[in-house]
């Protein structure tokens, strides 16, 4: 597994710890879940944008594909 180290201001660190305690998870689990959710959302935005571009430029893409 790859690792990353980030710094958090004290208030965010405390909030992360409180959330982890309240949900019975570790701070690392909370952060891991947040990163996964963010990556999933960004992937969906990029896919939607690519779909819009493909639709908008379909005739050109068809000509280029031939």
CHARMM-style PDB file with segment names, atoms N, HN, CA, C and O in Angstrom:
ATOM      1  N   UNK     1       0.846  -1.172   0.000  1.00  0.00      PROA
ATOM      2  CA  UNK     1       0.000   0.000   0.000  1.00  0.00      PROA
ATOM      3  C   UNK     1       0.893   1.238   0.000  1.00  0.00      PROA
ATOM      4  O   UNK     1       1.882   1.302   0.730  1.00  0.00      PROA
ATOM      5  N   UNK     2       0.536   2.211  -0.821  1.00  0.00      PROA
ATOM      6  HN  UNK     2      -0.267   2.158  -1.415  1.00  0.00      PROA
ATOM      7  CA  UNK     2       1.264   3.472  -0.846  1.00  0.00      PROA
ATOM      8  C   UNK     2       0.787   4.365   0.290  1.00  0.00      PROA
ATOM      9  O   UNK     2      -0.341   4.236   0.765  1.00  0.00      PROA
ATOM     10  N   UNK     3       1.649   5.259   0.712  1.00  0.00      PROA
ATOM     11  HN  UNK     3       2.565   5.364   0.326  1.00  0.00      PROA
ATOM     12  CA  UNK     3       1.309   6.146   1.822  1.00  0.00      PROA
ATOM     13  C   UNK     3       1.528   7.590   1.423  1.00  0.00      PROA
ATOM     14  O   UNK     3       2.336   7.900   0.547  1.00  0.00      PROA
ATOM     15  N   UNK     4       0.784   8.473   2.093  1.00  0.00      PROA
ATOM     16  HN  UNK     4       0.128   8.221   2.805  1.00  0.00      PROA
ATOM     17  CA  UNK     4       0.931   9.909   1.906  1.00  0.00      PROA
ATOM     18  C   UNK     4       0.812  10.565   3.275  1.00  0.00      PROA
ATOM     19  O   UNK     4       0.066  10.096   4.134  1.00  0.00      PROA
ATOM     20  N   UNK     5       1.533  11.624   3.466  1.00  0.00      PROA
ATOM     21  HN  UNK     5       2.139  12.005   2.767  1.00  0.00      PROA
ATOM     22  CA  UNK     5       1.461  12.361   4.717  1.00  0.00      PROA
ATOM     23  C   UNK     5       0.956  13.754   4.410  1.00  0.00      PROA
ATOM     24  O   UNK     5       1.466  14.415   3.506  1.00  0.00      PROA
ATOM     25  N   UNK     6      -0.047  14.209   5.155  1.00  0.00      PROA
ATOM     26  HN  UNK     6      -0.461  13.672   5.890  1.00  0.00      PROA
ATOM     27  CA  UNK     6      -0.564  15.559   4.976  1.00  0.00      PROA
ATOM     28  C   UNK     6      -0.625  16.250   6.325  1.00  0.00      PROA
ATOM     29  O   UNK     6      -0.736  15.598   7.363  1.00  0.00      PROA
ATOM     30  N   UNK     7      -0.553  17.544   6.304  1.00  0.00      PROA
ATOM     31  HN  UNK     7      -0.463  18.073   5.460  1.00  0.00      PROA
ATOM     32  CA  UNK     7      -0.700  18.324   7.525  1.00  0.00      PROA
ATOM     33  C   UNK     7      -2.104  18.899   7.601  1.00  0.00      PROA
ATOM     34  O   UNK     7      -2.660  19.326   6.590  1.00  0.00      PROA
ATOM     35  N   UNK     8      -2.666  18.912   8.774  1.00  0.00      PROA
ATOM     36  HN  UNK     8      -2.215  18.566   9.596  1.00  0.00      PROA
ATOM     37  CA  UNK     8      -3.978  19.510   8.993  1.00  0.00      PROA
ATOM     38  C   UNK     8      -3.872  20.548  10.100  1.00  0.00      PROA
ATOM     39  O   UNK     8      -3.157  20.342  11.081  1.00  0.00      PROA
ATOM     40  N   UNK     9      -4.576  21.656   9.949  1.00  0.00      PROA
ATOM     41  HN  UNK     9      -5.156  21.823   9.152  1.00  0.00      PROA
ATOM     42  CA  UNK     9      -4.629  22.610  11.067  1.00  0.00      PROA
ATOM     43  C   UNK     9      -5.257  21.921  12.286  1.00  0.00      PROA
ATOM     44  O   UNK     9      -5.995  20.946  12.144  1.00  0.00      PROA
ATOM     45  N   UNK    10      -4.964  22.421  13.448  1.00  0.00      PROA
ATOM     46  HN  UNK    10      -4.364  23.213  13.564  1.00  0.00      PROA
ATOM     47  CA  UNK    10      -5.448  21.809  14.688  1.00  0.00      PROA
ATOM     48  C   UNK    10      -6.943  21.604  14.738  1.00  0.00      PROA
ATOM     49  O   UNK    10      -7.419  20.584  15.235  1.00  0.00      PROA
ATOM     50  N   UNK    11      -7.705  22.592  14.213  1.00  0.00      PROA
ATOM     51  HN  UNK    11      -7.318  23.421  13.809  1.00  0.00      PROA
ATOM     52  CA  UNK    11      -9.165  22.464  14.266  1.00  0.00      PROA
ATOM     53  C   UNK    11      -9.651  21.317  13.378  1.00  0.00      PROA
ATOM     54  O   UNK    11     -10.560  20.575  13.752  1.00  0.00      PROA
ATOM     55  N   UNK    12      -9.041  21.178  12.202  1.00  0.00      PROA
ATOM     56  HN  UNK    12      -8.303  21.781  11.898  1.00  0.00      PROA
ATOM     57  CA  UNK    12      -9.445  20.088  11.315  1.00  0.00      PROA
ATOM     58  C   UNK    12      -9.009  18.740  11.879  1.00  0.00      PROA
ATOM     59  O   UNK    12      -9.733  17.751  11.764  1.00  0.00      PROA
ATOM     60  N   UNK    13      -7.840  18.702  12.479  1.00  0.00      PROA
ATOM     61  HN  UNK    13      -7.252  19.505  12.572  1.00  0.00      PROA
ATOM     62  CA  UNK    13      -7.358  17.458  13.096  1.00  0.00      PROA
ATOM     63  C   UNK    13      -8.308  17.026  14.211  1.00  0.00      PROA
ATOM     64  O   UNK    13      -8.644  15.847  14.322  1.00  0.00      PROA
ATOM     65  N   UNK    14      -8.740  17.983  15.035  1.00  0.00      PROA
ATOM     66  HN  UNK    14      -8.467  18.940  14.945  1.00  0.00      PROA
ATOM     67  CA  UNK    14      -9.668  17.675  16.120  1.00  0.00      PROA
ATOM     68  C   UNK    14     -11.011  17.210  15.573  1.00  0.00      PROA
ATOM     69  O   UNK    14     -11.608  16.266  16.092  1.00  0.00      PROA
ATOM     70  N   UNK    15     -11.480  17.871  14.531  1.00  0.00      PROA
ATOM     71  HN  UNK    15     -10.995  18.637  14.109  1.00  0.00      PROA
ATOM     72  CA  UNK    15     -12.757  17.489  13.927  1.00  0.00      PROA
ATOM     73  C   UNK    15     -12.676  16.078  13.323  1.00  0.00      PROA
ATOM     74  O   UNK    15     -13.614  15.289  13.437  1.00  0.00      PROA
ATOM     75  N   UNK    16     -11.560  15.781  12.691  1.00  0.00      PROA
ATOM     76  HN  UNK    16     -10.798  16.422  12.598  1.00  0.00      PROA
ATOM     77  CA  UNK    16     -11.346  14.445  12.131  1.00  0.00      PROA
ATOM     78  C   UNK    16     -11.357  13.403  13.243  1.00  0.00      PROA
ATOM     79  O   UNK    16     -11.989  12.355  13.112  1.00  0.00      PROA
ATOM     80  N   UNK    17     -10.664  13.690  14.326  1.00  0.00      PROA
ATOM     81  HN  UNK    17     -10.150  14.541  14.433  1.00  0.00      PROA
ATOM     82  CA  UNK    17     -10.648  12.767  15.456  1.00  0.00      PROA
ATOM     83  C   UNK    17     -12.024  12.569  16.055  1.00  0.00      PROA
ATOM     84  O   UNK    17     -12.399  11.449  16.401  1.00  0.00      PROA
ATOM     85  N   UNK    18     -12.784  13.658  16.182  1.00  0.00      PROA
ATOM     86  HN  UNK    18     -12.479  14.568  15.901  1.00  0.00      PROA
ATOM     87  CA  UNK    18     -14.150  13.558  16.717  1.00  0.00      PROA
ATOM     88  C   UNK    18     -15.041  12.717  15.812  1.00  0.00      PROA
ATOM     89  O   UNK    18     -15.816  11.888  16.289  1.00  0.00      PROA
ATOM     90  N   UNK    19     -14.927  12.933  14.509  1.00  0.00      PROA
ATOM     91  HN  UNK    19     -14.297  13.606  14.122  1.00  0.00      PROA
ATOM     92  CA  UNK    19     -15.737  12.157  13.571  1.00  0.00      PROA
ATOM     93  C   UNK    19     -15.359  10.685  13.625  1.00  0.00      PROA
ATOM     94  O   UNK    19     -16.229   9.814  13.630  1.00  0.00      PROA
ATOM     95  N   UNK    20     -14.078  10.415  13.666  1.00  0.00      PROA
ATOM     96  HN  UNK    20     -13.372  11.123  13.662  1.00  0.00      PROA
ATOM     97  CA  UNK    20     -13.620   9.025  13.743  1.00  0.00      PROA
ATOM     98  C   UNK    20     -14.156   8.362  15.014  1.00  0.00      PROA
ATOM     99  O   UNK    20     -14.667   7.243  14.968  1.00  0.00      PROA
ATOM    100  N   UNK    21     -14.038   9.052  16.140  1.00  0.00      PROA
ATOM    101  HN  UNK    21     -13.623   9.961  16.177  1.00  0.00      PROA
ATOM    102  CA  UNK    21     -14.545   8.492  17.400  1.00  0.00      PROA
ATOM    103  C   UNK    21     -16.047   8.257  17.345  1.00  0.00      PROA
ATOM    104  O   UNK    21     -16.539   7.219  17.789  1.00  0.00      PROA
ATOM    105  N   UNK    22     -16.766   9.222  16.801  1.00  0.00      PROA
ATOM    106  HN  UNK    22     -16.366  10.065  16.441  1.00  0.00      PROA
ATOM    107  CA  UNK    22     -18.227   9.135  16.765  1.00  0.00      PROA
ATOM    108  C   UNK    22     -18.719   8.010  15.865  1.00  0.00      PROA
ATOM    109  O   UNK    22     -19.805   7.471  16.079  1.00  0.00      PROA
ATOM    110  N   UNK    23     -17.927   7.656  14.861  1.00  0.00      PROA
ATOM    111  HN  UNK    23     -17.045   8.094  14.687  1.00  0.00      PROA
ATOM    112  CA  UNK    23     -18.352   6.629  13.908  1.00  0.00      PROA
ATOM    113  C   UNK    23     -17.632   5.300  14.106  1.00  0.00      PROA
ATOM    114  O   UNK    23     -17.827   4.362  13.333  1.00  0.00      PROA
ATOM    115  N   UNK    24     -16.799   5.222  15.142  1.00  0.00      PROA
ATOM    116  HN  UNK    24     -16.640   5.985  15.769  1.00  0.00      PROA
ATOM    117  CA  UNK    24     -16.115   3.970  15.441  1.00  0.00      PROA
ATOM    118  C   UNK    24     -15.059   3.595  14.416  1.00  0.00      PROA
ATOM    119  O   UNK    24     -14.792   2.415  14.190  1.00  0.00      PROA
ATOM    120  N   UNK    25     -14.463   4.603  13.799  1.00  0.00      PROA
ATOM    121  HN  UNK    25     -14.680   5.561  13.983  1.00  0.00      PROA
ATOM    122  CA  UNK    25     -13.421   4.347  12.803  1.00  0.00      PROA
ATOM    123  C   UNK    25     -12.147   5.051  13.239  1.00  0.00      PROA
ATOM    124  O   UNK    25     -12.142   5.841  14.183  1.00  0.00      PROA
ATOM    125  N   UNK    26     -11.081   4.752  12.540  1.00  0.00      PROA
ATOM    126  HN  UNK    26     -11.085   4.110  11.773  1.00  0.00      PROA
ATOM    127  CA  UNK    26      -9.835   5.465  12.782  1.00  0.00      PROA
ATOM    128  C   UNK    26      -9.824   6.719  11.906  1.00  0.00      PROA
ATOM    129  O   UNK    26     -10.540   6.779  10.907  1.00  0.00      PROA
ATOM    130  N   UNK    27      -9.019   7.719  12.272  1.00  0.00      PROA
ATOM    131  HN  UNK    27      -8.438   7.670  13.084  1.00  0.00      PROA
ATOM    132  CA  UNK    27      -8.895   8.886  11.396  1.00  0.00      PROA
ATOM    133  C   UNK    27      -8.438   8.485   9.982  1.00  0.00      PROA
ATOM    134  O   UNK    27      -8.888   9.061   8.991  1.00  0.00      PROA
ATOM    135  N   UNK    28      -7.553   7.508   9.905  1.00  0.00      PROA
ATOM    136  HN  UNK    28      -7.187   7.041  10.710  1.00  0.00      PROA
ATOM    137  CA  UNK    28      -7.081   7.045   8.601  1.00  0.00      PROA
ATOM    138  C   UNK    28      -8.222   6.482   7.754  1.00  0.00      PROA
ATOM    139  O   UNK    28      -8.283   6.719   6.547  1.00  0.00      PROA
ATOM    140  N   UNK    29      -9.126   5.735   8.394  1.00  0.00      PROA
ATOM    141  HN  UNK    29      -9.076   5.542   9.374  1.00  0.00      PROA
ATOM    142  CA  UNK    29     -10.274   5.184   7.663  1.00  0.00      PROA
ATOM    143  C   UNK    29     -11.177   6.295   7.143  1.00  0.00      PROA
ATOM    144  O   UNK    29     -11.664   6.227   6.015  1.00  0.00      PROA
ATOM    145  N   UNK    30     -11.401   7.313   7.960  1.00  0.00      PROA
ATOM    146  HN  UNK    30     -11.006   7.369   8.876  1.00  0.00      PROA
ATOM    147  CA  UNK    30     -12.244   8.441   7.550  1.00  0.00      PROA
ATOM    148  C   UNK    30     -11.623   9.151   6.354  1.00  0.00      PROA
ATOM    149  O   UNK    30     -12.315   9.462   5.385  1.00  0.00      PROA
ATOM    150  N   UNK    31     -10.323   9.407   6.420  1.00  0.00      PROA
ATOM    151  HN  UNK    31      -9.760   9.154   7.208  1.00  0.00      PROA
ATOM    152  CA  UNK    31      -9.631  10.091   5.326  1.00  0.00      PROA
ATOM    153  C   UNK    31      -9.638   9.225   4.072  1.00  0.00      PROA
ATOM    154  O   UNK    31      -9.884   9.727   2.975  1.00  0.00      PROA
ATOM    155  N   UNK    32      -9.371   7.938   4.220  1.00  0.00      PROA
ATOM    156  HN  UNK    32      -9.171   7.530   5.111  1.00  0.00      PROA
ATOM    157  CA  UNK    32      -9.360   7.026   3.073  1.00  0.00      PROA
ATOM    158  C   UNK    32     -10.719   7.036   2.373  1.00  0.00      PROA
ATOM    159  O   UNK    32     -10.794   7.094   1.145  1.00  0.00      PROA
ATOM    160  N   UNK    33     -11.791   6.978   3.166  1.00  0.00      PROA
ATOM    161  HN  UNK    33     -11.730   6.931   4.163  1.00  0.00      PROA
ATOM    162  CA  UNK    33     -13.140   6.997   2.601  1.00  0.00      PROA
ATOM    163  C   UNK    33     -13.416   8.329   1.890  1.00  0.00      PROA
ATOM    164  O   UNK    33     -14.032   8.349   0.824  1.00  0.00      PROA
ATOM    165  N   UNK    34     -12.964   9.427   2.476  1.00  0.00      PROA
ATOM    166  HN  UNK    34     -12.464   9.411   3.342  1.00  0.00      PROA
ATOM    167  CA  UNK    34     -13.162  10.741   1.858  1.00  0.00      PROA
ATOM    168  C   UNK    34     -12.414  10.855   0.537  1.00  0.00      PROA
ATOM    169  O   UNK    34     -12.942  11.404  -0.429  1.00  0.00      PROA
ATOM    170  N   UNK    35     -11.197  10.344   0.488  1.00  0.00      PROA
ATOM    171  HN  UNK    35     -10.768   9.898   1.273  1.00  0.00      PROA
ATOM    172  CA  UNK    35     -10.411  10.385  -0.753  1.00  0.00      PROA
ATOM    173  C   UNK    35     -11.090   9.537  -1.822  1.00  0.00      PROA
ATOM    174  O   UNK    35     -11.184   9.953  -2.976  1.00  0.00      PROA
ATOM    175  N   UNK    36     -11.560   8.363  -1.451  1.00  0.00      PROA
ATOM    176  HN  UNK    36     -11.483   8.024  -0.513  1.00  0.00      PROA
ATOM    177  CA  UNK    36     -12.238   7.501  -2.420  1.00  0.00      PROA
ATOM    178  C   UNK    36     -13.496   8.173  -2.965  1.00  0.00      PROA
ATOM    179  O   UNK    36     -13.761   8.128  -4.166  1.00  0.00      PROA
ATOM    180  N   UNK    37     -14.271   8.797  -2.074  1.00  0.00      PROA
ATOM    181  HN  UNK    37     -14.056   8.833  -1.098  1.00  0.00      PROA
ATOM    182  CA  UNK    37     -15.487   9.484  -2.516  1.00  0.00      PROA
ATOM    183  C   UNK    37     -15.151  10.639  -3.450  1.00  0.00      PROA
ATOM    184  O   UNK    37     -15.836  10.854  -4.450  1.00  0.00      PROA
ATOM    185  N   UNK    38     -14.102  11.377  -3.127  1.00  0.00      PROA
ATOM    186  HN  UNK    38     -13.546  11.202  -2.315  1.00  0.00      PROA
ATOM    187  CA  UNK    38     -13.690  12.498  -3.977  1.00  0.00      PROA
ATOM    188  C   UNK    38     -13.222  12.001  -5.342  1.00  0.00      PROA
ATOM    189  O   UNK    38     -13.597  12.573  -6.366  1.00  0.00      PROA
ATOM    190  N   UNK    39     -12.424  10.967  -5.372  1.00  0.00      PROA
ATOM    191  HN  UNK    39     -12.119  10.503  -4.540  1.00  0.00      PROA
ATOM    192  CA  UNK    39     -11.948  10.413  -6.644  1.00  0.00      PROA
ATOM    193  C   UNK    39     -13.115   9.912  -7.488  1.00  0.00      PROA
ATOM    194  O   UNK    39     -13.147  10.126  -8.700  1.00  0.00      PROA
ATOM    195  N   UNK    40     -14.069   9.248  -6.847  1.00  0.00      PROA
ATOM    196  HN  UNK    40     -14.043   9.075  -5.863  1.00  0.00      PROA
ATOM    197  CA  UNK    40     -15.243   8.743  -7.566  1.00  0.00      PROA
ATOM    198  C   UNK    40     -16.036   9.908  -8.171  1.00  0.00      PROA
ATOM    199  O   UNK    40     -16.447   9.839  -9.329  1.00  0.00      PROA
ATOM    200  N   UNK    41     -16.251  10.972  -7.399  1.00  0.00      PROA
ATOM    201  HN  UNK    41     -15.918  11.028  -6.458  1.00  0.00      PROA
ATOM    202  CA  UNK    41     -16.996  12.131  -7.889  1.00  0.00      PROA
ATOM    203  C   UNK    41     -16.269  12.809  -9.047  1.00  0.00      PROA
ATOM    204  O   UNK    41     -16.894  13.190 -10.037  1.00  0.00      PROA
ATOM    205  N   UNK    42     -14.955  12.958  -8.925  1.00  0.00      PROA
ATOM    206  HN  UNK    42     -14.447  12.649  -8.121  1.00  0.00      PROA
ATOM    207  CA  UNK    42     -14.175  13.578 -10.004  1.00  0.00      PROA
ATOM    208  C   UNK    42     -14.194  12.712 -11.258  1.00  0.00      PROA
ATOM    209  O   UNK    42     -14.296  13.231 -12.370  1.00  0.00      PROA
ATOM    210  N   UNK    43     -14.096  11.395 -11.085  1.00  0.00      PROA
ATOM    211  HN  UNK    43     -14.013  10.973 -10.182  1.00  0.00      PROA
ATOM    212  CA  UNK    43     -14.141  10.473 -12.221  1.00  0.00      PROA
ATOM    213  C   UNK    43     -15.478  10.607 -12.943  1.00  0.00      PROA
ATOM    214  O   UNK    43     -15.524  10.597 -14.174  1.00  0.00      PROA
ATOM    215  N   UNK    44     -16.568  10.733 -12.181  1.00  0.00      PROA
ATOM    216  HN  UNK    44     -16.530  10.741 -11.182  1.00  0.00      PROA
ATOM    217  CA  UNK    44     -17.894  10.881 -12.785  1.00  0.00      PROA
ATOM    218  C   UNK    44     -18.014  12.212 -13.524  1.00  0.00      PROA
ATOM    219  O   UNK    44     -18.619  12.266 -14.595  1.00  0.00      PROA
ATOM    220  N   UNK    45     -17.446  13.287 -12.970  1.00  0.00      PROA
ATOM    221  HN  UNK    45     -16.955  13.243 -12.101  1.00  0.00      PROA
ATOM    222  CA  UNK    45     -17.478  14.579 -13.649  1.00  0.00      PROA
ATOM    223  C   UNK    45     -16.697  14.542 -14.957  1.00  0.00      PROA
ATOM    224  O   UNK    45     -17.146  15.076 -15.971  1.00  0.00      PROA
ATOM    225  N   UNK    46     -15.538  13.914 -14.929  1.00  0.00      PROA
ATOM    226  HN  UNK    46     -15.174  13.480 -14.105  1.00  0.00      PROA
ATOM    227  CA  UNK    46     -14.715  13.816 -16.140  1.00  0.00      PROA
ATOM    228  C   UNK    46     -15.430  12.966 -17.190  1.00  0.00      PROA
ATOM    229  O   UNK    46     -15.426  13.312 -18.371  1.00  0.00      PROA
ATOM    230  N   UNK    47     -16.036  11.871 -16.778  1.00  0.00      PROA
ATOM    231  HN  UNK    47     -16.040  11.590 -15.818  1.00  0.00      PROA
ATOM    232  CA  UNK    47     -16.760  11.012 -17.723  1.00  0.00      PROA
ATOM    233  C   UNK    47     -17.938  11.757 -18.336  1.00  0.00      PROA
ATOM    234  O   UNK    47     -18.202  11.621 -19.530  1.00  0.00      PROA
ATOM    235  N   UNK    48     -18.648  12.541 -17.531  1.00  0.00      PROA
ATOM    236  HN  UNK    48     -18.433  12.652 -16.561  1.00  0.00      PROA
ATOM    237  CA  UNK    48     -19.781  13.313 -18.053  1.00  0.00      PROA
ATOM    238  C   UNK    48     -19.301  14.357 -19.055  1.00  0.00      PROA
ATOM    239  O   UNK    48     -19.918  14.543 -20.104  1.00  0.00      PROA
ATOM    240  N   UNK    49     -18.200  15.039 -18.736  1.00  0.00      PROA
ATOM    241  HN  UNK    49     -17.699  14.888 -17.885  1.00  0.00      PROA
ATOM    242  CA  UNK    49     -17.652  16.036 -19.656  1.00  0.00      PROA
ATOM    243  C   UNK    49     -17.196  15.378 -20.950  1.00  0.00      PROA
ATOM    244  O   UNK    49     -17.429  15.918 -22.032  1.00  0.00      PROA
ATOM    245  N   UNK    50     -16.556  14.231 -20.855  1.00  0.00      PROA
ATOM    246  HN  UNK    50     -16.367  13.792 -19.976  1.00  0.00      PROA
ATOM    247  CA  UNK    50     -16.109  13.515 -22.056  1.00  0.00      PROA
ATOM    248  C   UNK    50     -17.306  13.087 -22.896  1.00  0.00      PROA
ATOM    249  O   UNK    50     -17.260  13.150 -24.124  1.00  0.00      PROA
ATOM    250  N   UNK    51     -18.361  12.659 -22.246  1.00  0.00      PROA
ATOM    251  HN  UNK    51     -18.398  12.608 -21.248  1.00  0.00      PROA
ATOM    252  CA  UNK    51     -19.579  12.279 -22.970  1.00  0.00      PROA
ATOM    253  C   UNK    51     -20.201  13.456 -23.697  1.00  0.00      PROA
ATOM    254  O   UNK    51     -20.636  13.330 -24.841  1.00  0.00      PROA
ATOM    255  N   UNK    52     -20.243  14.612 -23.024  1.00  0.00      PROA
ATOM    256  HN  UNK    52     -19.890  14.714 -22.094  1.00  0.00      PROA
ATOM    257  CA  UNK    52     -20.788  15.819 -23.668  1.00  0.00      PROA
ATOM    258  C   UNK    52     -19.943  16.208 -24.877  1.00  0.00      PROA
ATOM    259  O   UNK    52     -20.483  16.550 -25.930  1.00  0.00      PROA
ATOM    260  N   UNK    53     -18.617  16.157 -24.730  1.00  0.00      PROA
ATOM    261  HN  UNK    53     -18.178  15.880 -23.875  1.00  0.00      PROA
ATOM    262  CA  UNK    53     -17.737  16.492 -25.850  1.00  0.00      PROA
ATOM    263  C   UNK    53     -17.909  15.506 -27.003  1.00  0.00      PROA
ATOM    264  O   UNK    53     -17.951  15.906 -28.166  1.00  0.00      PROA
ATOM    265  N   UNK    54     -18.006  14.229 -26.680  1.00  0.00      PROA
ATOM    266  HN  UNK    54     -17.971  13.904 -25.735  1.00  0.00      PROA
ATOM    267  CA  UNK    54     -18.183  13.218 -27.722  1.00  0.00      PROA
ATOM    268  C   UNK    54     -19.497  13.440 -28.460  1.00  0.00      PROA
ATOM    269  O   UNK    54     -19.547  13.319 -29.684  1.00  0.00      PROA
ATOM    270  N   UNK    55     -20.562  13.765 -27.729  1.00  0.00      PROA
ATOM    271  HN  UNK    55     -20.522  13.864 -26.735  1.00  0.00      PROA
ATOM    272  CA  UNK    55     -21.852  14.028 -28.366  1.00  0.00      PROA
ATOM    273  C   UNK    55     -21.784  15.274 -29.247  1.00  0.00      PROA
ATOM    274  O   UNK    55     -22.266  15.276 -30.379  1.00  0.00      PROA
ATOM    275  N   UNK    56     -21.188  16.314 -28.718  1.00  0.00      PROA
ATOM    276  HN  UNK    56     -20.796  16.313 -27.798  1.00  0.00      PROA
ATOM    277  CA  UNK    56     -21.110  17.586 -29.437  1.00  0.00      PROA
ATOM    278  C   UNK    56     -20.288  17.454 -30.717  1.00  0.00      PROA
ATOM    279  O   UNK    56     -20.591  18.099 -31.721  1.00  0.00      PROA
ATOM    280  N   UNK    57     -19.261  16.628 -30.682  1.00  0.00      PROA
ATOM    281  HN  UNK    57     -19.016  16.105 -29.866  1.00  0.00      PROA
ATOM    282  CA  UNK    57     -18.348  16.515 -31.817  1.00  0.00      PROA
ATOM    283  C   UNK    57     -18.449  15.160 -32.524  1.00  0.00      PROA
ATOM    284  O   UNK    57     -17.506  14.730 -33.187  1.00  0.00      PROA
ATOM    285  N   UNK    58     -19.581  14.501 -32.382  1.00  0.00      PROA
ATOM    286  HN  UNK    58     -20.348  14.851 -31.843  1.00  0.00      PROA
ATOM    287  CA  UNK    58     -19.759  13.174 -32.961  1.00  0.00      PROA
ATOM    288  C   UNK    58     -19.479  13.128 -34.461  1.00  0.00      PROA
ATOM    289  O   UNK    58     -18.779  12.222 -34.915  1.00  0.00      PROA
ATOM    290  N   UNK    59     -20.001  14.076 -35.249  1.00  0.00      PROA
ATOM    291  HN  UNK    59     -20.569  14.812 -34.880  1.00  0.00      PROA
ATOM    292  CA  UNK    59     -19.708  14.001 -36.695  1.00  0.00      PROA
ATOM    293  C   UNK    59     -18.211  14.073 -36.994  1.00  0.00      PROA
ATOM    294  O   UNK    59     -17.711  13.330 -37.839  1.00  0.00      PROA
ATOM    295  N   UNK    60     -17.500  14.955 -36.310  1.00  0.00      PROA
ATOM    296  HN  UNK    60     -17.906  15.558 -35.623  1.00  0.00      PROA
ATOM    297  CA  UNK    60     -16.056  15.063 -36.520  1.00  0.00      PROA
ATOM    298  C   UNK    60     -15.348  13.783 -36.098  1.00  0.00      PROA
ATOM    299  O   UNK    60     -14.464  13.292 -36.800  1.00  0.00      PROA
ATOM    300  N   UNK    61     -15.737  13.252 -34.957  1.00  0.00      PROA
ATOM    301  HN  UNK    61     -16.455  13.651 -34.386  1.00  0.00      PROA
ATOM    302  CA  UNK    61     -15.096  12.027 -34.476  1.00  0.00      PROA
ATOM    303  C   UNK    61     -15.364  10.870 -35.429  1.00  0.00      PROA
ATOM    304  O   UNK    61     -14.490  10.028 -35.637  1.00  0.00      PROA
ATOM    305  N   UNK    62     -16.555  10.816 -36.009  1.00  0.00      PROA
ATOM    306  HN  UNK    62     -17.265  11.500 -35.840  1.00  0.00      PROA
ATOM    307  CA  UNK    62     -16.861   9.760 -36.981  1.00  0.00      PROA
ATOM    308  C   UNK    62     -15.993   9.911 -38.225  1.00  0.00      PROA
ATOM    309  O   UNK    62     -15.475   8.927 -38.754  1.00  0.00      PROA
ATOM    310  N   UNK    63     -15.838  11.149 -38.688  1.00  0.00      PROA
ATOM    311  HN  UNK    63     -16.258  11.948 -38.258  1.00  0.00      PROA
ATOM    312  CA  UNK    63     -14.999  11.362 -39.874  1.00  0.00      PROA
ATOM    313  C   UNK    63     -13.549  10.997 -39.587  1.00  0.00      PROA
ATOM    314  O   UNK    63     -12.881  10.399 -40.430  1.00  0.00      PROA
ATOM    315  N   UNK    64     -13.064  11.348 -38.418  1.00  0.00      PROA
ATOM    316  HN  UNK    64     -13.607  11.834 -37.732  1.00  0.00      PROA
ATOM    317  CA  UNK    64     -11.687  11.033 -38.068  1.00  0.00      PROA
ATOM    318  C   UNK    64     -11.454   9.543 -37.882  1.00  0.00      PROA
ATOM    319  O   UNK    64     -10.348   9.044 -38.089  1.00  0.00      PROA
ATOM    320  N   UNK    65     -12.497   8.847 -37.495  1.00  0.00      PROA
ATOM    321  HN  UNK    65     -13.396   9.252 -37.327  1.00  0.00      PROA
ATOM    322  CA  UNK    65     -12.398   7.405 -37.265  1.00  0.00      PROA
ATOM    323  C   UNK    65     -12.373   6.595 -38.542  1.00  0.00      PROA
ATOM    324  O   UNK    65     -12.023   5.415 -38.518  1.00  0.00      PROA
ATOM    325  N   UNK    66     -12.738   7.203 -39.653  1.00  0.00      PROA
ATOM    326  HN  UNK    66     -13.023   8.161 -39.672  1.00  0.00      PROA
ATOM    327  CA  UNK    66     -12.806   6.467 -40.931  1.00  0.00      PROA
ATOM    328  C   UNK    66     -11.529   6.533 -41.680  1.00  0.00      PROA
ATOM    329  OT1 UNK    66     -11.423   5.969 -42.768  1.00  0.00      PROA
TER     330      UNK     66
END
